[in-house]
Amino acid sequence: MKSSKREIQSRVHKMPQLTFVDQTLTSFAGLVIFQPLLSKLELKKRLRSCFLHLNPGSIFGHHFIMLLLVVHLILGFRRLRDVEYYKDDPLVKRILGLNKMPDVATISRALADADALSVAKAREVCRSLVLERLRKLGLARLTLDFDGSVLSTQKQAEGTAVGFNKKKKGARSYYPLFCTLAQTGQVFDFHHRPGNVHDSNGACRFIMDCIAILRQEMPWLTIEARLDSAFFSDEIVTSLDAAGVKFT
């Protein structure tokens, strides 16, 4: 039976009043501390802007699905089917602004609909959140750490390949390259790659793009970069030197 948007989506914004002597609290009641944070960041509104060009007819908008995945990770889950553990939790639904949770098939369809433009806009939102934090800190020097991370998958996930995998040899994986800010521990951006590429694959362009964005948004920063030996090449060293970036 189909449900209307009015039945699915909730307009509750008020913070719930919880007392820790109340024995009816659920296992996920601790999420209450994230509700004002997500509200202050206007995360749902920002995520909605990433998918305005897609079909808006879905009852569960793409921004709801993306926010669900954020909460999913906060709760410590990784597999989509783990939604079953908290699908009836009232506090989770309250934070998401939903009266009813989507099932795994609905989440999978929403992820499949997300195109390259959606991904680019989502990355832009992530960078903007990090930049807002950096402006508040008022740092004079910023250290960028560039490193890849093997993410193992099961079966034939799209875009995966068999490559170096220290923990699960022979398993298909992704090998994204991350730009992490040493001073805050935040991920500024990432470069998505299959698991069978070398560390330096697409690295030079990604590194220089990250530096260019930071220079444009915060021109007063002194930027330095840290990379392991796998990234050492004439192209990368020359580009960093020409850009006036200190590196090791």
JOKA-V237631 format. One record per residue. PHI is phi as a letter, one per 30 degrees, with the letter a starting at -180 (none if undefined). BURIAL is b if it has 9 or more other C-alpha atoms within 8 Angstrom, else e. Layout:
BEGIN
PHI:BURIAL
PHI:BURIAL
END
This chain:
BEGIN
none:e
d:e
c:e
d:e
d:e
d:e
d:e
d:b
c:b
c:b
c:e
d:e
b:e
d:e
d:e
d:e
c:e
c:e
c:e
d:e
c:e
d:e
d:e
c:e
d:e
d:e
d:e
c:b
d:e
d:e
d:b
e:b
d:e
d:e
e:b
d:b
d:e
d:b
d:b
d:e
d:e
h:e
d:b
d:b
d:e
d:b
d:b
e:b
d:e
d:b
b:b
d:e
d:e
c:e
d:e
d:e
d:e
d:e
d:e
c:b
d:b
e:b
d:b
d:b
d:b
d:b
d:b
e:b
d:e
d:e
d:b
e:b
d:b
e:e
d:e
j:e
c:e
b:e
d:e
d:e
d:e
d:b
e:b
e:e
d:e
b:b
d:b
c:e
d:b
d:e
d:b
d:b
d:b
d:b
d:b
d:b
i:b
b:b
c:b
b:b
d:e
d:e
d:e
d:b
d:e
d:e
d:b
d:e
d:e
d:b
d:e
d:e
d:e
d:b
c:e
d:e
d:e
d:b
d:b
d:e
d:b
d:b
d:b
d:e
d:b
d:b
d:b
d:e
d:b
d:b
d:b
d:e
d:e
d:b
d:b
d:e
d:e
i:e
d:e
c:e
b:e
b:b
c:b
c:b
c:b
c:b
a:b
c:b
b:e
d:b
c:b
d:b
b:b
c:e
h:e
c:e
d:e
d:e
i:e
d:b
a:b
d:b
b:b
d:e
b:b
d:e
d:e
b:e
d:e
i:e
d:b
d:b
a:b
c:b
b:b
d:b
c:b
c:b
c:b
c:b
d:b
d:b
d:e
c:e
i:e
d:e
d:b
d:b
a:b
b:b
c:b
d:e
b:b
d:b
d:b
c:b
c:b
d:e
e:b
d:e
d:e
i:e
d:b
d:b
d:e
d:b
d:b
d:b
d:e
d:b
d:b
d:e
d:e
d:b
d:b
d:e
d:e
b:e
d:e
d:e
d:b
c:e
c:b
b:b
b:b
b:b
b:b
d:e
d:e
d:e
c:b
d:e
a:e
e:e
d:e
d:b
d:b
d:e
d:b
d:b
d:b
d:e
d:e
i:e
c:b
d:b
a:e
b:e
END
